[in-house]
């Protein structure tokens, strides 16, 4: 199972499976490509509606990334912490969800 660790700075880190890592990195690479494409459209004076369509696609990709990361977090980190009796993780999850829902 993936495991959480404390870094040298006292911050939490997570050891991800190779599959989870590759999936997240691939999603981020596609999002980076979309954002670079949007920049190129602005530099080429593309029509506003065309740019806005691409921005909506990039936002959807970021939202999808967020959903996958959140699901992985709940299935691994949160579940394991609850099993270990670390109930403060639920408060952390609630605070994170509140930030995401702004």
C-alpha positions in Angstrom: 0.0 0.0 0.0 1.1 3.6 -0.5 2.5 5.1 2.6 2.7 8.6 4.0 5.9 9.9 5.5 7.1 13.0 7.2 9.7 15.0 5.2 12.8 16.6 6.8 10.7 19.9 7.1 7.9 18.2 9.0 5.6 18.2 6.0 3.7 15.1 5.0 4.8 13.3 1.9 3.2 10.3 0.1 4.9 7.3 -1.6 2.7 6.6 -4.6 2.4 3.4 -6.6 4.1 3.5 -10.0 0.6 3.4 -11.7 -0.8 6.3 -9.7 2.4 8.4 -10.2 2.4 7.8 -14.0 -1.3 8.6 -14.2 -1.0 11.9 -12.3 2.1 13.0 -14.2 0.5 12.1 -17.6 -2.6 14.2 -16.7 -0.4 17.1 -15.6 1.6 16.9 -18.9 -1.6 17.1 -20.9 -2.7 20.1 -18.9 0.6 21.8 -19.3 0.3 21.3 -23.1 -3.2 22.8 -23.0 -2.0 25.8 -21.2 1.0 26.3 -23.5 -1.5 26.0 -26.4 -3.7 28.7 -24.9 -0.7 31.0 -24.5 0.2 30.3 -28.2 -3.3 31.3 -29.2 -3.1 34.6 -27.3 0.3 35.2 -28.9 -1.2 34.6 -32.3 -4.1 36.9 -31.6 -6.7 34.0 -31.8 -10.3 34.9 -31.6 -11.6 35.3 -28.0 -14.2 32.6 -28.2 -11.7 30.0 -29.5 -9.4 30.8 -26.5 -12.2 30.6 -24.0 -13.2 27.2 -25.4 -9.6 26.0 -24.8 -9.6 27.5 -21.3 -12.8 25.6 -20.5 -11.1 22.4 -21.7 -8.0 23.1 -19.5 -10.3 23.8 -16.5 -12.2 20.5 -17.1 -8.8 18.7 -17.2 -7.7 20.3 -13.9 -11.0 19.4 -12.3 -10.6 15.8 -13.5 -7.1 15.7 -12.1 -8.5 17.0 -8.8 -11.1 14.3 -8.6 -8.6 11.6 -9.3 -6.2 12.9 -6.7 -8.9 13.4 -4.1 -10.3 9.9 -4.6 -6.8 8.4 -4.3 -6.2 10.5 -1.1 -9.4 9.2 0.5 -8.8 5.6 -0.5 -5.2 5.6 0.8 -4.1 8.3 3.2 -7.5 9.1 4.8 -8.5 5.4 5.1 -5.2 4.4 6.6 -5.1 7.3 9.1 -8.6 6.4 10.3 -7.6 2.8 10.7 -4.6 4.0 12.7 -6.8 6.1 14.9 -5.7 9.5 13.5 -9.1 11.1 13.5 -7.6 14.6 12.9 -7.3 13.5 9.3 -11.0 13.8 8.9 -10.8 17.5 10.0 -8.0 17.9 7.4 -10.1 16.4 4.7 -13.1 18.6 5.6 -10.9 21.7 5.4 -9.5 20.6 2.1 -13.0 20.0 0.7 -14.1 23.4 1.8 -11.1 25.0 0.0 -12.0 23.0 -3.2 -15.6 24.1 -3.1 -15.0 27.8 -3.0 
